[in-house]
Amino acid sequence: MALTDAERARYQRHLSLKEIGTAGQEKLKAARVIIVGAGGLGSPAALYLAAAGCGTLGLVDFDRVEVSNLQRQVLFDTAALGVPKAEAGRARLMSLNPGIRVLAHALELRAANVRELLEGYDLVIDGSDRLSTRYLVNDACVIAGKPLVSAAIHRFEGQLSTYVPGQGPCYRCLFPAAADGMVANCAEAGVLGVLPGVLGTLQATEAIKLITGVGTPLTAKLLTYDALELRFQEFRVARRRDCAVCGDAPTITEPRDPAPPPPPPAPVEDGVRRLTPPALARLIAPGRPPPPLIDVREPYEFEVSHLEGARNIPLGELPQRLAEIPRDGAPVFICRSGGRSLRACKLALAAGVASPANLEGGMLGWAAQLEPGLPVA
């Protein structure tokens, strides 16, 4: 694709690099890159690829912009709150560089759609924050023979690797198996706002190198970054011959969704089970018989918001109303932050109620981890 005069003016600093020049910039113009996750990592990757003149960019994200995103997701501003991330990101990138094409894919990536979605692109950047999505994208790229630049962040640390078909290991070679929830996400563990800027920019760098053929890609290597020590480390990694997707006898030949994990046994302390919000969400998921949910907040708090199916028995009334709770029903007690419900569990236990559970963090924890924006009194 020949460059126009306007493009030559815009990309003059690239054209001045003999390693890129006109030929490299024309490769960028012809490139088709899809970015999975328009969040902390996808934001800088998308901005720099758009600025660099990548001809077609795809943004995949099913979420909407929330105020807590703005601490690190520089693709958005306050005016974009509530807007689907894919659509808001497309508008921002088009305003940055109207000479490129940006496609918004506001959908949830699943095994049923991932191959068709990736089919129209040459290179994939994965900035998702769910392990199951990382495996799904990796498997689809291996099966389709597409290069993948994958990164992940956690608190003050990040990691980056590049998969090129036939040239090194894939994500499953490095991390053979894991399930969602084994590593806390940003909402649960927090993240330094500038951290994804470093890793996302490196993802864009890898993409530009792969497109133009400049430099050496990060294949067969894992790059780690520690922001607190401001230290990078590089580890050599090898393809696993027994890898489930890129090994000698692969058992994964089509992308597949992960099986829903069974709810883990709740930790028991003094006879009281401790349930995190995600663990309770799995217990009350459709298709499972739900346990009794007893909300011990005051009625005015309960009216503001409560879990579907919950019954309101204020803590002050609980000693007189314990007979209303099944003795062997393993009830879950809920309050605002977990304190009153823990006292309720101990009251129930003393009254002979078997296996009471406390929702750790209460409704505030539920809102923070599972339903941002849910009002909690």
DAKA-V617902 format. One record per pair of residues at least 12 apart in sequence whose C-alpha atoms are under 10 Angstrom apart, sorted by the first residue. I is the first residue (numbers start at 1). J is the second residue. Records with the same first field share a line. If there is no record, write none. Layout:
# DAKA-V617902
I=J ; J
This chain:
# DAKA-V617902
1=23 ; 25 ; 26 ; 27 ; 28 ; 29 ; 30 ; 55
2=22 ; 23 ; 25 ; 26 ; 27 ; 29 ; 30
3=22 ; 23 ; 25 ; 26 ; 29
6=99
7=25 ; 26 ; 29 ; 53 ; 99
8=22 ; 25
10=51 ; 52 ; 53 ; 97
11=25 ; 51 ; 52 ; 53
12=25
13=52
14=52 ; 53
19=212 ; 213 ; 214 ; 215
20=208 ; 209 ; 212 ; 213 ; 214
21=212
23=212
24=208 ; 209 ; 211 ; 212 ; 213 ; 214
25=52 ; 53 ; 54 ; 55 ; 208 ; 211 ; 212
26=53 ; 54 ; 55 ; 211 ; 212
27=53 ; 54 ; 55 ; 208 ; 211 ; 212 ; 213
28=49 ; 50 ; 52 ; 53 ; 54 ; 55 ; 56 ; 207 ; 208 ; 209 ; 210 ; 211 ; 212
29=52 ; 53 ; 54 ; 55 ; 56 ; 99 ; 100 ; 101 ; 211
30=53 ; 54 ; 55 ; 56 ; 100 ; 122 ; 211
31=53 ; 54 ; 55 ; 56 ; 57 ; 121 ; 122 ; 123 ; 207 ; 208 ; 211 ; 212
32=54 ; 55 ; 56 ; 57 ; 58 ; 101 ; 102 ; 120 ; 121 ; 122 ; 123 ; 124 ; 211
33=46 ; 49 ; 54 ; 55 ; 56 ; 57 ; 58 ; 59 ; 102 ; 118 ; 120 ; 121 ; 122 ; 123 ; 124 ; 125 ; 148 ; 207 ; 211
34=46 ; 56 ; 57 ; 58 ; 59 ; 60 ; 102 ; 103 ; 104 ; 105 ; 117 ; 118 ; 120 ; 121 ; 122 ; 123 ; 124 ; 125 ; 126 ; 148
35=57 ; 58 ; 59 ; 60 ; 61 ; 105 ; 118 ; 121 ; 123 ; 124 ; 125 ; 126 ; 127 ; 128 ; 149
36=58 ; 59 ; 60 ; 61 ; 86 ; 105 ; 109 ; 118 ; 124 ; 125 ; 126 ; 127 ; 128 ; 129 ; 133 ; 134 ; 137 ; 150
37=59 ; 60 ; 61 ; 62 ; 63 ; 85 ; 86 ; 109 ; 125 ; 126 ; 127 ; 128 ; 129 ; 130 ; 133
38=58 ; 59 ; 60 ; 61 ; 62 ; 63 ; 65 ; 73 ; 74 ; 75 ; 76 ; 85 ; 86 ; 88 ; 89 ; 90 ; 126 ; 127 ; 128
39=60 ; 61 ; 63 ; 65 ; 69 ; 70 ; 72 ; 73 ; 74 ; 75 ; 76 ; 85 ; 86 ; 89 ; 127 ; 128 ; 129 ; 196 ; 200
40=69 ; 70 ; 71 ; 72 ; 73 ; 74 ; 75 ; 127 ; 128 ; 129 ; 152 ; 153 ; 186 ; 191 ; 193 ; 194 ; 195 ; 196 ; 197 ; 198 ; 199 ; 200
41=72 ; 73 ; 74 ; 75 ; 125 ; 126 ; 127 ; 128 ; 129 ; 150 ; 151 ; 152 ; 153 ; 195 ; 196 ; 197 ; 198 ; 199 ; 200 ; 201 ; 202 ; 203 ; 204
42=59 ; 60 ; 61 ; 73 ; 74 ; 75 ; 89 ; 125 ; 126 ; 127 ; 128 ; 151 ; 196 ; 197 ; 199 ; 200 ; 201 ; 203 ; 204
43=59 ; 72 ; 73 ; 74 ; 75 ; 76 ; 89 ; 93 ; 127 ; 196 ; 197 ; 200 ; 201
44=72 ; 73 ; 74 ; 75 ; 196 ; 197 ; 198 ; 199 ; 200 ; 201 ; 202 ; 203 ; 204
45=75 ; 125 ; 126 ; 127 ; 196 ; 197 ; 198 ; 199 ; 200 ; 201 ; 202 ; 203 ; 204 ; 205 ; 206 ; 207
46=58 ; 59 ; 75 ; 89 ; 90 ; 92 ; 93 ; 102 ; 125 ; 200 ; 201 ; 203 ; 204
47=74 ; 75 ; 89 ; 92 ; 93 ; 94 ; 96 ; 97 ; 200 ; 201 ; 204
48=93 ; 96 ; 200 ; 201 ; 203 ; 204 ; 205 ; 208
49=93 ; 97 ; 201 ; 203 ; 204 ; 205 ; 207 ; 208
50=92 ; 93 ; 94 ; 95 ; 96 ; 97 ; 98 ; 99 ; 100 ; 101 ; 102 ; 204
51=93 ; 94 ; 96 ; 97 ; 98 ; 99 ; 100
52=97 ; 100 ; 204 ; 208
53=97 ; 98 ; 99 ; 100 ; 101
54=97 ; 99 ; 100 ; 101 ; 102 ; 207 ; 208 ; 211
55=97 ; 99 ; 100 ; 101 ; 102
56=99 ; 100 ; 101 ; 102 ; 103 ; 120 ; 121 ; 122
57=90 ; 93 ; 100 ; 101 ; 102 ; 103 ; 104 ; 121 ; 123
58=86 ; 89 ; 90 ; 101 ; 102 ; 103 ; 104 ; 105 ; 117 ; 118 ; 120 ; 121 ; 124 ; 125
59=85 ; 86 ; 87 ; 89 ; 90 ; 102 ; 103 ; 104 ; 105 ; 106 ; 107 ; 125
60=85 ; 86 ; 87 ; 89 ; 103 ; 104 ; 105 ; 106 ; 107 ; 108 ; 109 ; 117 ; 126 ; 127 ; 128
61=84 ; 85 ; 86 ; 87 ; 89 ; 104 ; 105 ; 106 ; 107 ; 108 ; 109 ; 128
62=84 ; 85 ; 86 ; 105 ; 106 ; 107 ; 108 ; 109
63=82 ; 83 ; 84 ; 85 ; 86 ; 106 ; 107 ; 108
64=80 ; 81 ; 82 ; 83 ; 84 ; 85 ; 86 ; 87 ; 88 ; 106
65=77 ; 78 ; 79 ; 80 ; 81 ; 82 ; 83 ; 84 ; 85 ; 86 ; 88 ; 89
66=78 ; 80 ; 81 ; 82 ; 83 ; 84 ; 85 ; 372 ; 373
67=80 ; 81 ; 82 ; 372 ; 373
68=81 ; 187 ; 372
69=81 ; 186 ; 187 ; 193
70=193
71=191 ; 192 ; 193 ; 194
72=191 ; 192 ; 193 ; 194 ; 195 ; 196 ; 197
73=193 ; 194 ; 196 ; 197
74=89 ; 193 ; 194 ; 196 ; 197
75=88 ; 89 ; 90 ; 91 ; 92 ; 93
76=88 ; 89 ; 91 ; 92
77=92
80=92
84=104 ; 105 ; 106 ; 107
85=104 ; 105 ; 106
86=102 ; 103 ; 104 ; 105 ; 106 ; 107
87=102 ; 103 ; 104 ; 105 ; 106
88=104
89=102 ; 103 ; 104
90=102 ; 103 ; 104 ; 105
91=104
105=117
108=133
109=133 ; 136 ; 137 ; 257
110=132 ; 133 ; 136 ; 137 ; 255 ; 256 ; 257 ; 258
111=133 ; 136 ; 137 ; 139 ; 140 ; 254 ; 255 ; 256 ; 257 ; 258
112=254 ; 255 ; 256 ; 257
113=255
114=136 ; 137 ; 139 ; 140 ; 141 ; 255 ; 256
115=136 ; 137 ; 139 ; 140 ; 141 ; 143 ; 144 ; 254 ; 255
116=140
118=137 ; 140 ; 141 ; 144 ; 146
119=140 ; 141 ; 144 ; 146
121=146
122=145 ; 146 ; 147 ; 148 ; 211
123=141 ; 145 ; 146 ; 147 ; 148 ; 149 ; 164 ; 207 ; 210 ; 211
124=137 ; 138 ; 141 ; 146 ; 147 ; 148 ; 149 ; 150 ; 162 ; 163 ; 207
125=137 ; 147 ; 148 ; 149 ; 150 ; 151 ; 162 ; 200 ; 203 ; 204 ; 206 ; 207
126=138 ; 148 ; 149 ; 150 ; 151 ; 152 ; 200 ; 203
127=149 ; 150 ; 151 ; 152 ; 153 ; 196 ; 199 ; 200 ; 203
128=150 ; 151 ; 152 ; 153
129=151 ; 152 ; 153 ; 154 ; 180 ; 183 ; 184 ; 185 ; 186
130=152 ; 179 ; 180 ; 181 ; 183 ; 184 ; 185
131=152 ; 177 ; 178 ; 179 ; 180 ; 181 ; 182 ; 183 ; 185 ; 258
132=177 ; 178 ; 179 ; 180 ; 181 ; 256 ; 257 ; 258 ; 259
133=180 ; 257 ; 258
134=150 ; 151 ; 152 ; 171 ; 172
135=170 ; 171 ; 172 ; 175 ; 176 ; 177 ; 178 ; 179 ; 245 ; 255 ; 256 ; 257 ; 258
136=254 ; 255 ; 256 ; 257 ; 258
137=150 ; 171 ; 255
138=150 ; 163 ; 170 ; 171 ; 172 ; 245 ; 246 ; 255
139=170 ; 171 ; 172 ; 244 ; 245 ; 246 ; 252 ; 253 ; 254 ; 255 ; 256
140=245 ; 252 ; 253 ; 254 ; 255 ; 256
141=163 ; 164 ; 165 ; 170 ; 255
142=163 ; 164 ; 165 ; 166 ; 169 ; 170 ; 171 ; 245 ; 246 ; 253 ; 254 ; 255
143=165 ; 245 ; 246 ; 252 ; 253 ; 254 ; 255
144=165 ; 254
145=163 ; 164 ; 165 ; 166
146=163 ; 164 ; 165
147=162 ; 163 ; 164 ; 165 ; 166 ; 167 ; 170 ; 207 ; 210
148=161 ; 162 ; 163 ; 164 ; 165 ; 170 ; 171 ; 203 ; 206 ; 207 ; 210 ; 219
149=161 ; 162 ; 163 ; 164 ; 171 ; 200 ; 202 ; 203 ; 204 ; 205 ; 206 ; 207 ; 210 ; 217 ; 218 ; 219
150=162 ; 163 ; 170 ; 171 ; 199 ; 200 ; 203 ; 206
151=196 ; 199 ; 200 ; 202 ; 203 ; 222 ; 223 ; 224
152=196 ; 199 ; 200 ; 224
153=185 ; 186 ; 191 ; 192 ; 195 ; 196 ; 199 ; 200 ; 224 ; 225
154=183 ; 184 ; 185 ; 186 ; 189 ; 190 ; 191 ; 192 ; 195 ; 196 ; 226
155=184 ; 185 ; 186 ; 188 ; 189 ; 190 ; 191 ; 192 ; 193 ; 195 ; 226 ; 227
156=190 ; 191 ; 192 ; 193 ; 194 ; 195 ; 196 ; 225 ; 226 ; 227 ; 228 ; 229 ; 230
157=191 ; 192 ; 195 ; 196 ; 199 ; 224 ; 225 ; 226 ; 227 ; 228 ; 229 ; 230 ; 231 ; 232
158=195 ; 196 ; 198 ; 199 ; 200 ; 223 ; 224 ; 225 ; 226 ; 227 ; 232
159=199 ; 222 ; 223 ; 224 ; 225 ; 226 ; 232 ; 233 ; 234
160=199 ; 200 ; 202 ; 203 ; 206 ; 218 ; 221 ; 222 ; 223 ; 224 ; 225 ; 234
161=174 ; 202 ; 203 ; 206 ; 217 ; 218 ; 219 ; 220 ; 221 ; 222 ; 223 ; 224 ; 234 ; 237
162=203 ; 206 ; 207 ; 210 ; 217 ; 218 ; 219 ; 220 ; 221 ; 222 ; 223
163=217 ; 218 ; 219 ; 220 ; 221
164=210 ; 217 ; 218 ; 219 ; 220
165=219 ; 246
166=239 ; 246
167=219 ; 220 ; 239
168=218 ; 219 ; 220 ; 221 ; 237 ; 238 ; 239 ; 240 ; 246
169=219 ; 220 ; 221 ; 237 ; 238 ; 239 ; 240 ; 241 ; 243 ; 246 ; 247
170=219 ; 220 ; 237 ; 238 ; 239 ; 240 ; 243 ; 245 ; 246 ; 247
171=222 ; 239 ; 243 ; 245 ; 246
172=239 ; 240 ; 243 ; 244 ; 245 ; 246 ; 247
173=237 ; 238 ; 239 ; 240 ; 241 ; 242 ; 243 ; 244 ; 245 ; 246 ; 247
174=220 ; 221 ; 222 ; 237 ; 238 ; 239 ; 240 ; 243
175=243
176=240 ; 242 ; 243 ; 244 ; 245
177=244
179=258 ; 259 ; 260 ; 261
180=258 ; 260 ; 261
181=261 ; 278 ; 279
185=369
186=369
187=368 ; 369 ; 370 ; 372
188=365 ; 368 ; 369 ; 370
192=227 ; 228
194=227
195=225 ; 226 ; 227
198=225 ; 227
199=223 ; 224 ; 225
205=217
206=218
218=234 ; 236
219=236 ; 237 ; 238
220=235 ; 236 ; 237 ; 238 ; 239
221=234 ; 235 ; 236 ; 237 ; 238
222=234 ; 235 ; 236 ; 237
223=235 ; 236
260=282
261=282
262=279 ; 282 ; 283
263=275 ; 278 ; 279 ; 280 ; 281 ; 282 ; 283 ; 284
264=279 ; 280 ; 282 ; 283
265=279
266=279 ; 280 ; 357 ; 358
267=357
268=355 ; 356 ; 357
270=346 ; 349
271=345 ; 346 ; 349 ; 350 ; 354 ; 355 ; 356 ; 357
272=332 ; 342 ; 345 ; 346 ; 348 ; 349 ; 354 ; 355 ; 356 ; 357 ; 358
273=330 ; 331 ; 332 ; 342 ; 345 ; 355 ; 356 ; 357 ; 358 ; 359 ; 360
274=332 ; 338 ; 342 ; 356 ; 357 ; 358 ; 359 ; 360
275=332 ; 333 ; 357 ; 358 ; 359 ; 360 ; 361 ; 362
276=358 ; 359 ; 360 ; 361 ; 362 ; 365 ; 366 ; 369
277=359 ; 360 ; 361 ; 362 ; 363 ; 364 ; 365 ; 366 ; 367 ; 368 ; 369 ; 370
278=359 ; 365 ; 366 ; 369 ; 370
279=359
280=332 ; 357 ; 358 ; 359 ; 360 ; 366
281=366 ; 370
284=307 ; 308 ; 309
290=309 ; 329 ; 330 ; 331 ; 332
291=309 ; 310 ; 329 ; 330 ; 331 ; 332 ; 357
292=309 ; 310 ; 311 ; 325 ; 326 ; 329 ; 330 ; 331 ; 332 ; 333 ; 356
293=307 ; 308 ; 309 ; 310 ; 311 ; 312 ; 325 ; 329 ; 330 ; 331 ; 332 ; 333 ; 334 ; 357 ; 359
294=307 ; 309 ; 310 ; 311 ; 312 ; 313 ; 314 ; 315 ; 318 ; 325 ; 331 ; 332 ; 333 ; 334 ; 335 ; 341 ; 344 ; 358
295=307 ; 309 ; 310 ; 311 ; 312 ; 313 ; 314 ; 315 ; 332 ; 333 ; 334 ; 335 ; 336 ; 340 ; 341 ; 344 ; 359 ; 362 ; 363
296=310 ; 311 ; 312 ; 313 ; 314 ; 315 ; 316 ; 317 ; 318 ; 333 ; 334 ; 335 ; 336 ; 340 ; 341 ; 342 ; 343 ; 344
297=312 ; 313 ; 314 ; 315 ; 316 ; 333 ; 334 ; 335 ; 336 ; 340 ; 341 ; 377
298=312 ; 313 ; 314 ; 315 ; 316 ; 317 ; 335 ; 336 ; 377
299=312 ; 313 ; 314
300=377
301=314 ; 335 ; 336 ; 375 ; 376 ; 377
302=314 ; 335 ; 336 ; 376 ; 377
303=376 ; 377
304=374 ; 375 ; 376 ; 377
305=363 ; 374 ; 375 ; 376 ; 377
306=334 ; 335 ; 336 ; 363 ; 374 ; 375 ; 376
307=334 ; 363 ; 366
310=332 ; 333 ; 334
311=333 ; 334
312=333 ; 334 ; 335
313=325 ; 333
314=335 ; 340 ; 341 ; 344
315=335 ; 340 ; 341 ; 343 ; 344 ; 347
316=340 ; 344
318=344 ; 347 ; 348
319=344 ; 347 ; 348 ; 351
322=344 ; 347 ; 348 ; 351 ; 352 ; 353
323=348 ; 351 ; 353
325=348 ; 353
326=352 ; 353 ; 354
327=348 ; 349 ; 351 ; 352 ; 353 ; 354 ; 355 ; 356
328=352 ; 353 ; 354 ; 355 ; 356
329=353 ; 354 ; 355 ; 356
330=353 ; 354 ; 355 ; 356 ; 357
331=345 ; 348 ; 353 ; 354 ; 355 ; 356 ; 357 ; 358
332=344 ; 345 ; 355 ; 356 ; 357 ; 358 ; 359
333=345 ; 348 ; 356 ; 357 ; 358 ; 359 ; 360 ; 362
334=357 ; 358 ; 359 ; 360 ; 361 ; 362 ; 363
335=358 ; 359 ; 360 ; 361 ; 362 ; 363 ; 364
336=359 ; 360 ; 361 ; 362 ; 363 ; 364 ; 365 ; 366 ; 376 ; 377
337=359 ; 360 ; 361 ; 362 ; 363 ; 364 ; 365 ; 366 ; 376
338=358 ; 359 ; 360 ; 361 ; 362 ; 363 ; 364 ; 365
339=358 ; 359 ; 360 ; 361 ; 362
340=358 ; 362
341=357 ; 358 ; 359 ; 360 ; 361 ; 362
342=356 ; 357 ; 358 ; 359 ; 360 ; 362
343=358
344=356 ; 357 ; 358
345=357 ; 358
346=358
362=376
363=375 ; 376 ; 377
364=376 ; 377
